[in-house]
Amino acid sequence: MAKGILIAAMNIGGAAEDEFHDWYDTEHLPERQRVPGFLLCQRWIGAQDPKISVATYDLDSIGILQSPGYRAIGGENLSPWSKRVTSRVERLMRFEGDQVLPGDQLPPDNAGGFLLNAMNVEAAHEAEFNEWYNTEHIPALAAVPGVLCARRFRATSANRRYVALYHLVSPEVQASPAWKSAADTEWTRKLRPDFRDHLRLVCKRYTRGG
């Protein structure tokens, strides 16, 4: 069975940064780490903008989000602290989906950088888009020096259908000449006009007090 993922990307916005991180570190993340089927929970902040926050939750399967353990702490059952903090942030994306490539890979725990690419694609070109991503784009970027892991996901619930996640030695890897060469191909240029709702977030590992 394919692994699942939950991604929460937000701009801290009107929330106080110290309270936001206290909430995430001491309540929100630990709650989810205790839910059976949550395998790995990681936090990231914008490499250039510390108000950008991304949390990734690797799941045994996407069905975990319908389990009693998760439903007890999510949705209408969010804690008062969660409701207060989340009312002050700007949600950039909430993504729930299945891993389509490789299918069952967990990310490394030593990445210093992280890239999220999310988008929709024109329906008429979706089949070619997936062929390009699976056979050219992901393999080429996975081979770039400094890339530790490259994975793709298809949404089961989100406002963007596709997400690619790259775990990197450092955020700078995605700006390297090798990365740019791998990413800018004739096939890529052909498909790029069909991308919609593109969200690209370059992050570094979150460290408390860092």
C-alpha positions as CSV (number, residue, x, y, z in Angstrom):
1,M,0.0,0.0,0.0
2,A,1.2,3.5,-0.9
3,K,2.4,5.7,2.0
4,G,0.3,8.8,2.7
5,I,1.2,12.3,3.6
6,L,-0.4,15.3,5.3
7,I,1.2,18.7,4.6
8,A,0.3,21.9,6.4
9,A,1.9,25.1,4.9
10,M,1.2,28.5,6.3
11,N,2.3,32.0,6.8
12,I,2.5,32.8,10.6
13,G,0.9,36.1,9.7
14,G,-0.7,37.7,12.7
15,A,0.3,35.1,15.2
16,A,3.1,35.8,17.6
17,E,6.1,33.8,16.4
18,D,7.1,32.6,19.9
19,E,3.6,31.4,20.7
20,F,3.3,29.8,17.3
21,H,6.4,27.7,17.8
22,D,5.5,26.9,21.4
23,W,2.1,25.6,20.3
24,Y,3.6,23.5,17.4
25,D,6.4,22.1,19.5
26,T,4.7,21.4,22.8
27,E,1.1,20.5,21.8
28,H,0.3,20.3,18.1
29,L,3.2,18.1,16.9
30,P,3.3,15.8,19.9
31,E,-0.5,15.2,19.6
32,R,0.0,13.9,16.1
33,Q,3.1,11.9,16.8
34,R,1.1,9.9,19.3
35,V,-1.5,8.8,16.7
36,P,-0.9,5.3,15.4
37,G,0.1,5.4,11.8
38,F,1.9,8.7,11.9
39,L,5.4,7.6,11.0
40,L,7.5,10.8,10.7
41,C,6.7,14.4,11.5
42,Q,9.0,17.1,10.4
43,R,8.9,20.9,10.6
44,W,10.5,23.4,8.2
45,I,10.6,27.2,8.0
46,G,11.2,29.5,5.0
47,A,14.9,29.7,4.0
48,Q,14.5,33.4,3.4
49,D,11.2,34.2,5.3
50,P,11.0,32.8,8.8
51,K,7.2,33.4,8.8
52,I,6.8,30.5,6.3
53,S,6.0,27.3,8.2
54,V,5.7,23.8,6.7
55,A,5.0,20.6,8.5
56,T,5.0,17.2,6.8
57,Y,3.5,14.1,8.4
58,D,4.4,10.9,6.7
59,L,1.6,8.3,7.2
60,D,1.4,4.6,7.0
61,S,-1.6,5.3,4.7
62,I,-3.8,8.2,3.9
63,G,-6.6,6.3,5.7
64,I,-5.0,7.2,9.0
65,L,-6.6,10.6,8.7
66,Q,-10.0,8.9,9.1
67,S,-8.9,6.9,12.1
68,P,-10.4,7.5,15.6
69,G,-7.0,8.5,16.9
70,Y,-6.7,11.4,14.4
71,R,-10.3,12.4,14.4
72,A,-10.1,12.8,18.2
73,I,-7.6,15.7,17.8
74,G,-8.4,17.1,14.3
75,G,-11.2,19.1,12.7
76,E,-13.9,20.1,15.2
77,N,-11.9,18.5,18.0
78,L,-8.9,20.9,17.7
79,S,-7.8,22.1,21.1
80,P,-8.7,25.7,22.2
81,W,-5.0,26.6,21.7
82,S,-5.0,25.2,18.2
83,K,-8.2,27.1,17.3
84,R,-6.8,30.4,18.6
85,V,-3.4,30.1,16.9
86,T,-4.7,28.8,13.5
87,S,-7.3,31.7,13.4
88,R,-4.4,34.1,13.2
89,V,-2.3,32.4,10.5
90,E,-2.7,32.4,6.7
91,R,-3.1,29.0,5.3
92,L,-1.0,28.5,2.1
93,M,-1.9,24.8,1.6
94,R,-3.3,21.8,3.3
95,F,-2.6,18.7,1.4
96,E,-3.6,15.1,1.9
97,G,-2.5,12.5,-0.6
98,D,-0.9,9.3,-1.6
99,Q,2.8,8.8,-2.5
100,V,2.9,7.9,-6.2
101,L,6.7,7.9,-6.7
102,P,8.5,5.8,-5.4
103,G,5.3,4.7,-3.5
104,D,6.5,3.8,0.0
105,Q,9.7,5.8,0.7
106,L,10.1,7.7,4.0
107,P,12.3,10.8,3.9
108,P,15.7,11.1,5.6
109,D,16.0,12.7,9.0
110,N,19.2,14.5,8.3
111,A,18.1,17.0,5.6
112,G,19.1,20.6,6.1
113,G,17.0,21.9,3.2
114,F,13.6,21.2,1.8
115,L,11.7,22.1,-1.4
116,L,8.0,21.8,-1.9
117,N,6.5,22.1,-5.4
118,A,2.7,22.0,-5.6
119,M,0.5,22.6,-8.6
120,N,-2.4,21.7,-10.8
121,V,-2.1,21.0,-14.5
122,E,-4.5,21.4,-17.4
123,A,-6.6,18.3,-17.7
124,A,-5.8,17.8,-21.4
125,H,-2.1,17.5,-20.6
126,E,-2.3,15.6,-17.3
127,A,-1.2,12.2,-18.7
128,E,1.9,13.7,-20.4
129,F,2.6,15.8,-17.3
130,N,2.7,12.6,-15.2
131,E,4.9,10.8,-17.7
132,W,7.3,13.7,-17.7
133,Y,7.4,14.0,-13.9
134,N,7.9,10.2,-13.4
135,T,10.3,9.4,-16.2
136,E,12.4,12.6,-16.6
137,H,11.9,15.3,-14.0
138,I,12.1,13.4,-10.7
139,P,14.9,11.0,-11.8
140,A,16.9,14.0,-13.1
141,L,16.5,16.0,-9.9
142,A,17.1,13.0,-7.6
143,A,20.5,12.6,-9.2
144,V,21.6,16.2,-8.5
145,P,24.4,16.4,-5.9
146,G,22.9,17.3,-2.6
147,V,19.5,15.8,-3.2
148,L,18.8,13.2,-0.5
149,C,15.3,12.2,-1.5
150,A,12.7,13.1,-4.2
151,R,9.1,12.0,-4.0
152,R,5.7,12.7,-5.6
153,F,2.2,12.7,-4.2
154,R,-1.3,12.9,-5.7
155,A,-4.0,14.6,-3.6
156,T,-7.0,12.9,-2.1
157,S,-8.0,16.2,-0.6
158,A,-6.4,19.5,-1.5
159,N,-6.7,22.6,-3.7
160,R,-3.6,21.4,-5.6
161,R,-3.6,17.9,-7.1
162,Y,0.2,17.2,-7.2
163,V,3.0,17.8,-4.8
164,A,6.7,17.0,-5.2
165,L,8.9,17.0,-2.1
166,Y,12.7,17.2,-2.2
167,H,14.9,16.7,0.9
168,L,18.2,18.5,0.4
169,V,21.6,18.7,2.1
170,S,20.9,22.5,2.3
171,P,18.4,24.9,0.8
172,E,21.0,26.1,-1.7
173,V,21.0,22.8,-3.6
174,Q,17.9,23.9,-5.5
175,A,19.7,27.0,-6.8
176,S,22.8,25.1,-7.9
177,P,23.8,25.0,-11.6
178,A,23.4,21.2,-11.6
179,W,19.8,21.6,-10.4
180,K,19.0,24.3,-12.9
181,S,20.4,22.2,-15.7
182,A,18.4,19.1,-14.7
183,A,15.2,21.1,-14.3
184,D,15.3,23.2,-17.5
185,T,14.8,20.7,-20.3
186,E,12.9,20.9,-23.6
187,W,10.2,18.7,-22.2
188,T,9.9,20.9,-19.1
189,R,9.6,24.1,-21.2
190,K,6.9,22.5,-23.4
191,L,4.7,21.6,-20.3
192,R,5.3,24.7,-18.2
193,P,2.5,26.8,-19.8
194,D,0.1,24.1,-18.6
195,F,1.0,24.5,-14.9
196,R,-1.6,26.1,-12.7
197,D,-1.8,27.3,-9.1
198,H,2.0,26.8,-8.6
199,L,3.3,27.0,-5.1
200,R,7.1,26.7,-4.5
201,L,8.5,26.9,-1.0
202,V,12.2,26.7,-0.3
203,C,12.8,25.9,3.4
204,K,15.4,25.0,6.0
205,R,15.1,22.6,8.8
206,Y,13.3,24.1,11.8
207,T,15.3,24.0,15.0
208,R,13.8,25.2,18.2
209,G,15.4,28.5,19.3
210,G,17.4,28.5,16.0
